[in-house]
Amino acid sequence: MRAIDLSSVTWRKSSYSNTDGGNCLEVADGTPSLVPVRDSKDPSQGALLFDAAAWSRFIAWKRND
């Protein structure tokens, strides 16, 4: 498995994160086939990488939830 360099991506807080300091999820743009996701409260723990198509299906499912 090859390493993915995320040092130059721009992280943004997910619209699904709440504003009271709780569930803070960040996603990164700029990786066309992958969606990096991390915990903004502890970014040193790294990111989970999701296939872009799978992430899109998850978001569509969540919107209909």
Helices and strands as residue ranges (DSSP letters): E 10-13, E 25-29, E 34-39, G 43-45, E 48-51, H 52-63
